[in-house]
Amino acid sequence: MWITFSNLKKNLEANDITPSPYNTSPTWAIESFFLDIYFLLAHRIKGLGWTLKDFFACDTWTTSKLYCMECNLIDDEEKEMNKGKDEEHDSDDMIDLYEEMYGDESEMVS
């Protein structure tokens, strides 16, 4: 295993890639993703009360279901927040302020 890691490190350095856990260990990347899921669930669901040990002891179906439900709630909250906004555009006041600060864009391009 050490020889494999050593060879991988040499190949990465030869290609000017700094070795890091992300590009040297698939296991680390997967665990990092699970920690992201734990962080989301633990901070969004206040009553959950999971420790990190509880999270990793929980079955994957329960974790996946909670994660998917929370992602759906986030999408619904975003839709509700953007409700009534047809499209994003700059307000006239902001355009005026920009032109006052930076001038007309067509004058800048020569």
Secondary structure, 3 states (H helix, E strand, C coil): CHHHHHHHHHHHHHCCCCCCHHHHCHHHHHHHHHHHHHHHHHHHCCCCCCCHHHHHHCCHHHHHHHHHHHHHHHHHHHHHHCCCCCCCCCCHHHHHHHHHHHCCHHHHCC
